[in-house]
Amino acid sequence: MSKAILVTGGAGFIGSNFVPYFCAAHPELHIINLDKLTYAGNLDNLKECCSLSNYTFVQGDICDADFIKQVFQQYDIRGVIHFAAESHVDNSISGPRAFIETNILGTFNMLEAARQHWMSAPGVYKPDYALARFHHISTDEVYGALGADGLFSETTPYAPNSPYSASKASSDFLVRAYHHTYGMNTTTSNCSNNYGPKQHAEKLIPTIIRKCLAEEAIPVYGQGTNVRDWLYVLDHCRAIDLIYHQGRAGETYNVGGRNERNNLEIVHTICALLDKMRPRLNGAKYADLITFVADRAGHDFRYAIDASKLEKELGWKAKETFDTGIVKTVAWYLEKA
């Protein structure tokens, strides 16, 4: 029987890119995709998995502890890759409770189910479960904001500034505690802003593309000067695979694309691509649609990741630059439109 690996949140943006990749890369594993299918989950993004013999979808909520325990028992889960989270900062400002419940309580439920299924006592794994690992996917936002210079490293002090990043920081600390208290085999990755196919329409890059194609105003917070490090989603998927299989237990690995851009640069890049790939019927430029709006509350100025630990220890390197990845991304959304 194939070893069952539980992937939570596999119908979300990163998860729905990761699951097909992981199924193809590891046919010897049985991938159990657990997703609640909230507004951010979309099974249409997993159509390529439906015919695979090593893939099973299960609908459920990580906040339901009894259900999670049942899943572990039913499929004899031997590893976890934990994506499931509320992740949109704006939503965490208007309605923070769901972030606290899913990101903190949900992660606790996952850790507890794993501990009970894999371990008989602190530091003692049950027979046949010695290789079971819990990998937790987090965000660079837990580190707070950077000024014009510097990079986030794995030793940067946590300083979350939004309900979203605070809830993710809390989940990171829970994973750390389960490693240090119980000896659980855990790893954590903190990634920069992901982009690519299958991203939910609420996020920045899909919003820009959608607004352009609809000939609507493109909203840009403040003056568009906030800087992010952009990571192509399939590069992130390869990093997670590496960390899960080869990372050192108890360690955190930062994953970044070394592609810093401010929001206004992102908008202009996409507008210029669409001018070539899908010109406006009236002959005008898409950049004419740019509109500046009131800034987000507590908007962090800059994030940037130092991924050298991952690069040196595990040999990971991003394959896509922003210039190559954004072309693939825009093309995917045009084909879908």
C-alpha positions, -999 to +999 in steps of 0.1 A: +000+000+000+013+035-009+023+058+020-004+084+024+006+120+026-021+145+037-021+179+019-044+204+035-057+233+015-049+216-018-077+233-037-063+268-029-039+287-051-006+273-041-021+239-031-037+234-065-004+239-082+015+218-057-009+187-057-006+179-094+032+185-093+036+163-062+014+135-075+034+134-107+068+137-090+060+110-064+038+083-080+048+060-051+029+082-026-009+084-021-018+121-019-049+129+002-061+164-006-081+178+023-099+211+016-130+228+031-138+244-003-143+279+010-146+307-016-108+304-021-109+267-030-116+255-066-117+219-076-117+229-113-080+237-107-074+200-099-090+184-129-057+169-140-057+148-108-091+132-111-078+103-131-047+097-111-046+064-091-025+081-063-049+110-056-079+112-033-099+143-025-116+147+009-138+177+018-136+189+054-126+216+079-093+216+098-112+233+126-131+201+132-107+181+154-128+149+154-130+149+117-092+154+113-085+126+137-108+103+116-089+112+084-056+103+100-070+069+111-089+061+078-060+068+055-032+060+080-015+093+073+023+092+073+031+128+065+015+162+064+020+192+041-001+220+056-012+248+033-047+253+046-051+289+058-070+321+055-046+343+036-060+376+023-048+405+044-077+428+035-101+401+047-082+398+079-087+435+086-124+434+080-131+400+096-102+386+117-120+359+135-118+333+107-081+338+105-077+331+142-099+300+140-084+285+108-048+295+111-043+289+148-069+264+160-068+246+127-030+242+128-033+230+164-058+204+154-035+191+127-005+189+150-025+172+177-039+146+152-004+140+139+011+136+174-016+112+185-014+091+153+024+090+151+038+092+186+033+072+218+051+097+241+072+128+238+103+120+217+090+085+210+075+076+176+053+045+172+068+016+152+066+023+114+061+061+119+097+071+126+098+089+092+065+108+095+070+145+090+048+176+094+057+204+070+040+238+076+038+265+049+039+301+063+046+336+050+073+363+051+047+386+066+054+372+100+086+392+101+069+425+098+081+452+074+115+461+060+129+496+052+145+503+019+174+479+026+179+444+041+164+410+037+144+386+060+164+356+071+153+327+092+166+344+123+148+377+118+126+384+148+089+380+143+069+413+142+036+406+125+015+437+117-019+424+105-044+399+120-034+376+091+003+377+098-002+375+136-023+343+131+004+328+108+031+337+134+010+319+160+008+288+139+045+289+132+052+290+170+028+260+175+048+240+150+080+250+167+066+240+201+056+206+189+091+200+177+108+211+209+083+197+234+072+165+217+101+158+194+078+159+164+096+158+130+086+192+117+098+217+091+085+252+082+088+273+051+082+311+050+076+323+015+074+356-003+045+367-025+035+339-049+021+345-083+011+323-113-018+302-127-049+294-106-046+324-081-078+337-067-093+367-083-090+388-051-052+390-052-032+417-068-020+402-101-053+386-110-071+418-101-049+438-124-056+414-153-093+412-146-097+450-144-078+455-176-098+430-195-131+445-182-119+480-191-123+491-154-102+512-132-071+494-118-069+502-081-034+508-067-030+514-030-014+547-019+013+556-045+020+521-055+055+522-038+050+491-015+076+465-025+073+427-025+096+398-035+077+378-061+080+340-063+066+319-092+043+293-077+059+263-093+093+273-080+077+274-045+062+239-051+097+225-059+110+241-027+083+226-006+090+191-021+127+195-013+122+207+022+096+180+030+120+153+018+154+166+026+151+195+051+165+192+086+139+184+113+130+215+134+143+239+108+127+268+090+136+276+054+128+310+037+117+307+001+120+338-021+123+346-058+149+374-056+124+394-077+116+426-059+091+449-075+069+477-062+031+475-069+032+502-096+059+483-115+038+452-114+008+471-128+028+487-156+044+454-165+011+436-168-004+465-187+024+465-212+021+428-217-016+430-223-011+459-248+008+433-269-012+402-261-048+415-260-048+452-272-077+475-262-102+479-290-101+517-287-064+517-292-056+532-258-031+518-233-042+497-204-020+519-181-046+547-187-069+527-163-046+530-133-063+547-104-047+554-070-069+546-039-066+550-002-038+529+013-045+497+032-046+500+070-012+491+084+003+484+050+038+471+053+063+489+031+086+462+019+092+424+022+122+407+008+135+372+014+171+358+018+167+323+005+204+314+007+199+288+034+175+268+011+198+274-018+230+262+000+216+234+021+192+218-004+204+231-038+171+249-046+171+277-071+142+296-086+138+287-123+116+317-132+125+353-131+096+377-127+100+387-164+095+350-175+070+340-149+046+370-155+044+362-192+033+326-184+008+340-158-008+365-180-011+339-208-029+315-185-054+341-174-060+352-211-067+316-220-090+312-191-109+345-198 
